[in-house]
Amino acid sequence: MDTVDLGLGAILAFQWFSSDDQPQFIRRVLAFLNSKATLMTVLLIGTYTLVCGDDSLLYLASTIAVVNYLTYRLIRRIIFHRGRRFGLSWLAGPLPVFFGSISYGLYMYHPLVFELLNRHLGTLDPMRYGAALGRFTLLLATTVLVCVISLYCMEIPIQRLRRFVLRPTTKAR
């Protein structure tokens, strides 16, 4: 379902950056995704899956699709508040920039850290909220630490090697 996430993110970016000269097909897709009818249909599907949920693959897929679509609508609502583009200058702040610099590492390393912590600490009773919050905090802190180490010890040194591989080309006149 990562493809769906990337696709919805691309659609948001397309809505943000594109002008009125969009192809007719794109305008139709955007009109469909942003319509109230689609939103109501997704909400009905989401309600049905909550009430009648089971362990089937269809249930899992519909749940993920509903969550992805509702997240898309929420982000779109934040960005395009009352038909105007919302200022996103706060994303240039130090905390969003920091998490942006380690975001790929967070995506890649969190399952490994989660698995290693669970093997070391054992299974967790989800009804023990304090222990669950403590485990989440430990998981987040450990994952961020692994990501920072990866960024400075692996990713940045590898990125510096680009100058030896990707050389600027001169344009033919």
One Martini backbone bead per residue (centre of mass of N, CA, C, O) as a GRO file, in nm:
protein
  173
    1MET     BB    1   0.049   0.068  -0.002
    2ASP     BB    2   0.276   0.273  -0.066
    3THR     BB    3   0.170   0.360  -0.344
    4VAL     BB    4  -0.072   0.514  -0.239
    5ASP     BB    5   0.078   0.722  -0.073
    6LEU     BB    6   0.243   0.837  -0.309
    7GLY     BB    7   0.002   0.910  -0.489
    8LEU     BB    8  -0.137   1.110  -0.293
    9GLY     BB    9   0.109   1.295  -0.267
   10ALA     BB   10   0.122   1.366  -0.568
   11ILE     BB   11  -0.158   1.494  -0.584
   12LEU     BB   12  -0.103   1.719  -0.384
   13ALA     BB   13   0.131   1.842  -0.544
   14PHE     BB   14  -0.026   1.894  -0.802
   15GLN     BB   15  -0.229   2.091  -0.672
   16TRP     BB   16  -0.015   2.298  -0.574
   17PHE     BB   17   0.163   2.342  -0.861
   18SER     BB   18  -0.054   2.362  -1.052
   19SER     BB   19  -0.243   2.466  -1.310
   20ASP     BB   20  -0.500   2.525  -1.550
   21ASP     BB   21  -0.330   2.317  -1.761
   22GLN     BB   22  -0.472   2.061  -1.713
   23PRO     BB   23  -0.568   1.775  -1.784
   24GLN     BB   24  -0.872   1.634  -1.802
   25PHE     BB   25  -0.811   1.374  -1.644
   26ILE     BB   26  -0.701   1.515  -1.389
   27ARG     BB   27  -0.953   1.679  -1.323
   28ARG     BB   28  -1.133   1.430  -1.278
   29VAL     BB   29  -0.976   1.296  -1.052
   30LEU     BB   30  -0.988   1.539  -0.857
   31ALA     BB   31  -1.296   1.560  -0.846
   32PHE     BB   32  -1.339   1.278  -0.730
   33LEU     BB   33  -1.155   1.294  -0.471
   34ASN     BB   34  -1.302   1.588  -0.378
   35SER     BB   35  -1.569   1.473  -0.331
   36LYS     BB   36  -1.845   1.412  -0.134
   37ALA     BB   37  -1.918   1.131  -0.240
   38THR     BB   38  -1.648   0.996  -0.181
   39LEU     BB   39  -1.640   1.055   0.118
   40MET     BB   40  -1.903   0.906   0.192
   41THR     BB   41  -1.821   0.630   0.087
   42VAL     BB   42  -1.572   0.596   0.269
   43LEU     BB   43  -1.725   0.624   0.537
   44LEU     BB   44  -1.905   0.377   0.492
   45ILE     BB   45  -1.680   0.171   0.463
   46GLY     BB   46  -1.548   0.230   0.737
   47THR     BB   47  -1.795   0.156   0.909
   48TYR     BB   48  -1.827  -0.132   0.809
   49THR     BB   49  -1.542  -0.232   0.895
   50LEU     BB   50  -1.582  -0.176   1.199
   51VAL     BB   51  -1.840  -0.356   1.241
   52CYS     BB   52  -1.752  -0.611   1.017
   53GLY     BB   53  -1.493  -0.719   1.099
   54ASP     BB   54  -1.203  -0.910   0.997
   55ASP     BB   55  -0.928  -1.130   0.868
   56SER     BB   56  -0.931  -1.031   0.592
   57LEU     BB   57  -0.792  -0.891   0.313
   58LEU     BB   58  -1.022  -0.694   0.249
   59TYR     BB   59  -1.028  -0.554   0.521
   60LEU     BB   60  -0.738  -0.452   0.520
   61ALA     BB   61  -0.750  -0.292   0.253
   62SER     BB   62  -0.989  -0.105   0.328
   63THR     BB   63  -0.862   0.022   0.576
   64ILE     BB   64  -0.616   0.145   0.435
   65ALA     BB   65  -0.772   0.311   0.225
   66VAL     BB   66  -0.932   0.484   0.422
   67VAL     BB   67  -0.695   0.609   0.573
   68ASN     BB   68  -0.556   0.734   0.328
   69TYR     BB   69  -0.790   0.912   0.232
   70LEU     BB   70  -0.838   1.071   0.498
   71THR     BB   71  -0.554   1.187   0.506
   72TYR     BB   72  -0.569   1.337   0.243
   73ARG     BB   73  -0.809   1.520   0.324
   74LEU     BB   74  -0.674   1.650   0.567
   75ILE     BB   75  -0.430   1.773   0.423
   76ARG     BB   76  -0.594   1.931   0.217
   77ARG     BB   77  -0.745   2.104   0.426
   78ILE     BB   78  -0.494   2.240   0.543
   79ILE     BB   79  -0.371   2.355   0.278
   80PHE     BB   80  -0.685   2.422   0.158
   81HIS     BB   81  -0.810   2.671   0.312
   82ARG     BB   82  -1.074   2.811   0.175
   83GLY     BB   83  -0.915   2.797  -0.120
   84ARG     BB   84  -0.644   2.841   0.020
   85ARG     BB   85  -0.320   2.860   0.069
   86PHE     BB   86  -0.130   2.741   0.314
   87GLY     BB   87   0.113   2.826   0.512
   88LEU     BB   88   0.442   2.638   0.518
   89SER     BB   89   0.687   2.778   0.680
   90TRP     BB   90   0.709   2.589   0.937
   91LEU     BB   91   0.876   2.360   0.780
   92ALA     BB   92   1.158   2.536   0.823
   93GLY     BB   93   1.205   2.440   1.084
   94PRO     BB   94   1.406   2.252   1.286
   95LEU     BB   95   1.223   2.004   1.339
   96PRO     BB   96   1.119   1.937   1.050
   97VAL     BB   97   1.405   1.918   0.928
   98PHE     BB   98   1.509   1.690   1.099
   99PHE     BB   99   1.284   1.479   1.027
  100GLY     BB  100   1.340   1.500   0.723
  101SER     BB  101   1.641   1.390   0.737
  102ILE     BB  102   1.519   1.103   0.889
  103SER     BB  103   1.266   0.975   0.747
  104TYR     BB  104   1.381   0.729   0.597
  105GLY     BB  105   1.499   0.597   0.847
  106LEU     BB  106   1.235   0.563   0.998
  107TYR     BB  107   1.110   0.378   0.785
  108MET     BB  108   1.344   0.157   0.786
  109TYR     BB  109   1.414   0.110   1.116
  110HIS     BB  110   1.158   0.060   1.295
  111PRO     BB  111   1.118  -0.251   1.260
  112LEU     BB  112   1.389  -0.337   1.378
  113VAL     BB  113   1.367  -0.202   1.655
  114PHE     BB  114   1.104  -0.334   1.736
  115GLU     BB  115   1.204  -0.628   1.723
  116LEU     BB  116   1.446  -0.603   1.920
  117LEU     BB  117   1.286  -0.500   2.164
  118ASN     BB  118   1.087  -0.739   2.184
  119ARG     BB  119   1.305  -0.956   2.228
  120HIS     BB  120   1.430  -0.823   2.486
  121LEU     BB  121   1.142  -0.740   2.650
  122GLY     BB  122   0.904  -0.858   2.527
  123THR     BB  123   0.591  -0.874   2.570
  124LEU     BB  124   0.296  -0.665   2.565
  125ASP     BB  125   0.053  -0.530   2.760
  126PRO     BB  126  -0.196  -0.321   2.635
  127MET     BB  127  -0.332  -0.251   2.927
  128ARG     BB  128  -0.050  -0.118   2.993
  129TYR     BB  129  -0.012   0.207   2.944
  130GLY     BB  130   0.260   0.285   3.069
  131ALA     BB  131   0.426   0.067   2.923
  132ALA     BB  132   0.347   0.152   2.636
  133LEU     BB  133   0.460   0.440   2.654
  134GLY     BB  134   0.749   0.355   2.724
  135ARG     BB  135   0.796   0.183   2.470
  136PHE     BB  136   0.746   0.407   2.264
  137THR     BB  137   0.966   0.599   2.364
  138LEU     BB  138   1.200   0.400   2.323
  139LEU     BB  139   1.151   0.351   2.023
  140LEU     BB  140   1.180   0.642   1.927
  141ALA     BB  141   1.460   0.709   2.044
  142THR     BB  142   1.613   0.474   1.908
  143THR     BB  143   1.539   0.540   1.616
  144VAL     BB  144   1.659   0.823   1.609
  145LEU     BB  145   1.946   0.738   1.679
  146VAL     BB  146   1.989   0.552   1.437
  147CYS     BB  147   1.935   0.775   1.223
  148VAL     BB  148   2.165   0.965   1.301
  149ILE     BB  149   2.392   0.766   1.261
  150SER     BB  150   2.326   0.705   0.965
  151LEU     BB  151   2.351   0.991   0.854
  152TYR     BB  152   2.661   1.049   0.954
  153CYS     BB  153   2.796   0.747   0.879
  154MET     BB  154   2.648   0.704   0.579
  155GLU     BB  155   2.478   0.906   0.403
  156ILE     BB  156   2.666   1.154   0.378
  157PRO     BB  157   2.923   1.008   0.274
  158ILE     BB  158   2.780   0.896   0.022
  159GLN     BB  159   2.688   1.173  -0.097
  160ARG     BB  160   2.985   1.277  -0.142
  161LEU     BB  161   3.040   1.072  -0.388
  162ARG     BB  162   2.886   1.212  -0.625
  163ARG     BB  163   3.119   1.389  -0.743
  164PHE     BB  164   3.248   1.121  -0.884
  165VAL     BB  165   2.984   1.043  -1.060
  166LEU     BB  166   2.834   1.328  -1.081
  167ARG     BB  167   2.885   1.515  -1.355
  168PRO     BB  168   2.889   1.787  -1.516
  169THR     BB  169   2.750   1.892  -1.810
  170THR     BB  170   2.791   2.012  -2.119
  171LYS     BB  171   2.645   2.211  -2.340
  172ALA     BB  172   2.537   2.204  -2.649
  173ARG     BB  173   2.556   2.451  -2.924
   0.00000   0.00000   0.00000
